[in-house]
């Protein structure tokens, strides 16, 4: 075998479908070489996408066998840094321009070895090579399907990965755009990369552009070799491909039993992918020189899938600086300038190219940029708070110091907590599931850690939530005639902000568990227990002792407790009474009535802080689980 990085896969893959299990791939073997454009082809349900997911590391379990790199066990974390997976659904941030998307990709995927000026040069060269330079100021949401496909490729080749996987790169494209897309992939392969993609039923023109075909049917390999050798391969089995017939179409018709059950004969002759007799001669590319890493001799049992990946003498396998064509080549480094280097302050691990601090700062900047342009949700949130606040202010107008209206005033406090809680909760359950496909792609391709994204997302929403909450409180607090004391306004605002942030954490937890539709259905189910045991509908002392613990874990109980103390507590003086008799002219007496005389504001703040961290940490681990299992 030629110098290469090899990947061995024993693929007795079992996937559960509707409480039943079946083998998707059955002891297949094969070889994928650098410098070749490989197509994995087969009818629907043949297992080609499953094979691609396993090769790319997108599927980590559910199959038997051993994956080897250079005949050594593959380090999946390291391999992911050396590869890129462009999925069929090319989810992009629609509010970023092409150049901005490339900027964030380059800065997240390339470390400090390139200066900002060099990265900018590389980005522009890639955009020219891929035919998107004229559209670099266009927002990605306005690009055509073909342009989005090419941009998805450009975002992943910015760090020059030696192995690239594509899932149905031509789906949804017209014939002209499909040809351009495959021509681009062929160019990338000729520069020394290993390019593997799945394709359903290519035209004759597209089919002839591939160097290597790996055909699967019913989970087994029926052909592996050059695209021009299919006819002779079939002829040796006494299967004659009609003249002027696309060999790929004819092979698919055989795979679907249009001419009888011939697959077993094809699988046997191909030795289920082990035979390389029909492979083309090894491609030669003058643009790179391969290097053989030390190989440990081994003779593993079972089927093999070999993945060849070029390495270069002047760089190790983890380097981003691999020789490529002039259009994609690394520019010379510019002179070093004095600048703040986050690598000093935040160490970089072996998984990601950039440090955590660098990831966080870039993701925070990107999130703020997206929020400034995606004004629909932000404007809607602010408009809801701005419109509801005057309505509530008119409903409870001037009752803040009226002893006869103290229960209505208490209702105002409870409604404020409920309103802020529901709006904050809904904002997360609606927005986050839409981001999940983008996060999955970027996180899988090692742009950034999930921790960096999660913290950046949390921090970015703080000013928006503060603006909405403070706007609501200032309007309603003044219109309802609450005590004009700065410390009471501050205490009430703090509690309202905390309950909003806790509700956002709960919303993130629900959004991590469900999609938008199911989140809207199950969201109230998650809130109801906290609402029932908030202490508004039934006091803790009146509830059955067995249920007391439920009050102590309800964040709404602590929110209502803290807000009530801010309005009625701290030795508030006598309230006005315009009636003949007002029983609760002393706010202290009212606190005793609602079972909050012994309540503690600091306790409420601490409890809300603890619940906030519990929700946020739980949401993070649920999100991490979903990413790992690709749900």
Secondary structure as GFF3:
##gff-version 3
##sequence-region A 1 631
A	DSSP	beta_strand	13	17	.	.	.	ID=ss1
A	DSSP	beta_strand	20	25	.	.	.	ID=ss2
A	DSSP	beta_strand	30	32	.	.	.	ID=ss3
A	DSSP	beta_strand	37	41	.	.	.	ID=ss4
A	DSSP	alpha_helix	48	56	.	.	.	ID=ss5
A	DSSP	beta_strand	68	69	.	.	.	ID=ss6
A	DSSP	beta_strand	72	73	.	.	.	ID=ss7
A	DSSP	alpha_helix	76	81	.	.	.	ID=ss8
A	DSSP	beta_strand	83	86	.	.	.	ID=ss9
A	DSSP	alpha_helix	98	109	.	.	.	ID=ss10
A	DSSP	alpha_helix	116	130	.	.	.	ID=ss11
A	DSSP	three_ten_helix	133	135	.	.	.	ID=ss12
A	DSSP	three_ten_helix	140	142	.	.	.	ID=ss13
A	DSSP	alpha_helix	145	157	.	.	.	ID=ss14
A	DSSP	beta_strand	163	167	.	.	.	ID=ss15
A	DSSP	alpha_helix	175	190	.	.	.	ID=ss16
A	DSSP	beta_strand	194	199	.	.	.	ID=ss17
A	DSSP	alpha_helix	204	209	.	.	.	ID=ss18
A	DSSP	beta_strand	212	217	.	.	.	ID=ss19
A	DSSP	beta_strand	220	225	.	.	.	ID=ss20
A	DSSP	three_ten_helix	227	229	.	.	.	ID=ss21
A	DSSP	alpha_helix	230	236	.	.	.	ID=ss22
A	DSSP	alpha_helix	247	255	.	.	.	ID=ss23
A	DSSP	alpha_helix	263	270	.	.	.	ID=ss24
A	DSSP	three_ten_helix	271	273	.	.	.	ID=ss25
A	DSSP	beta_strand	305	307	.	.	.	ID=ss26
A	DSSP	alpha_helix	342	345	.	.	.	ID=ss27
A	DSSP	alpha_helix	356	373	.	.	.	ID=ss28
A	DSSP	alpha_helix	375	395	.	.	.	ID=ss29
A	DSSP	three_ten_helix	403	405	.	.	.	ID=ss30
A	DSSP	alpha_helix	406	444	.	.	.	ID=ss31
A	DSSP	alpha_helix	450	479	.	.	.	ID=ss32
A	DSSP	alpha_helix	486	513	.	.	.	ID=ss33
A	DSSP	alpha_helix	516	532	.	.	.	ID=ss34
A	DSSP	three_ten_helix	540	542	.	.	.	ID=ss35
A	DSSP	three_ten_helix	545	547	.	.	.	ID=ss36
A	DSSP	alpha_helix	548	552	.	.	.	ID=ss37
A	DSSP	alpha_helix	555	568	.	.	.	ID=ss38
A	DSSP	alpha_helix	587	593	.	.	.	ID=ss39
A	DSSP	alpha_helix	601	629	.	.	.	ID=ss40
###
